[in-house]
């Protein structure tokens, strides 16, 4: 799943409108917070960029005790998508 549901906000935008900081933070954590609460192993790997050049992350989540599976999946993904 995507690590975050939206691209990272620009810091300048948040500085300009600080009232957006907390709502934006909560929205950005929407995909990762449940995984943390449930205590599941997860990793985020880079998987591309937006049109604006902001990074996009892919979150790989495993079953309880599945840390090795998560790391193997992340390694396989990075190996398969590595630029030659």
C-alpha positions, 0 to 999 in steps of 0.5 A: 500500500502507499506509505502515505495517502498523499504526497508530502506537503511542502514545508513552505505551505505549512509555514504559510498556514500553520493551522494545516500542520496537525490535520495534514500530519494526521492524514499523512499517518492514515496508512501507517498508524494502524500498522503501528497500533497493531504491532505489525512489521512494516517497511517503507521503500521508495517506489517513484516520484510525483510529477513535482518530483516528490518521493513516493513510498511503498509500505510493505506490511507483514504478519505478526512475527513476519519481520524476515518476510517483510525484509525479504519482500523489500529487498526483492522489490528493490532488487527488481526495480533497481536501475541498471 
